[in-house]
Amino acid sequence: MPQTVAPTATAPAVESLKAQAIDLNFWYGSKHALKGINLSFPENKVTALIGPSGCGKSTLLRCFNRMHDLYPGNRYQGQLLLQPSGCNIIAPTTDPVEMRMRISMVFQKPNPFPKSIFENVAFGLRLRGISKPAVLRERVEEALRFAALWDETKDRLHQSAYNLSGGQQQRLCIARALASEPEIVLFDEPTSALDPMATSRIEDLIYSLRNRVTILLVTHNMQQAARVSDYTAFMYLGELIEVNETAKMFHMPTQRLTEEYISGHFG
């Protein structure tokens, strides 16, 4: 179970952990965006990160696949461990490209590549050196099935991904993220640009994927966090305020700030 190091934190349940943030700090230049984050992420569970805009949710998410490295002046401190190996994701000696292969990300807006449906899903596989046509076909089909998109695309795999609807494009991006068999998938507001029906399909998909991969979900939608996550962590001004099993967090938050945010009385 995720936990803070605050004295009020409850004892963690006995679960396999997939990742751990230990006294994690992050700066955008001189701006201290993450402040001493201590948080554990159970394996094959969905952990939702909630909090107001600018609280550090997406910043924390992007530490996992080293996206901050793409911009000058950013700086990490502390540890972000990938288990069971104990690899420190943010260590200078850790290869960011390897982390991006092991930890996939699905963004707020669908971002298919200007390629066919098939080549979108096969992209990461080709980067991994997989080139045998039979293997590519098998892995692409498997990923599309996991993303609940195979039946809708099996007869047009070589058409442009841009021909798909917005919801289909987002599921294609999820298939692309799953194809290379990552250890963790990061979802950053994955349904904010979608209509309610497409949102429902993505939520069902996230819920079902927990049996395959560990998931971190950033969302502003309290109902979405309640529906799909096993654990919820509330952040504010770069700090972790509270974390607990989702049902307990939404019904019995221990911190007044958390209660105000969840109830809509925040600010």
PyMOL commands that set and color helices and strands:
alter all, ss='L'
color gray80, all
select helices_A, chain A and resi 57-64+67-70+96-102+117-127+133-146+150-153+161-163+166-179+196-209+222-228+246-251+256-263
alter helices_A, ss='H'
color red, helices_A
select strands_A, chain A and resi 17-28+31-42+46-50+74-82+87-88+103-106+184-188+214-218+231-236+239-245
alter strands_A, ss='S'
color yellow, strands_A
deselect
rebuild
show_as cartoon
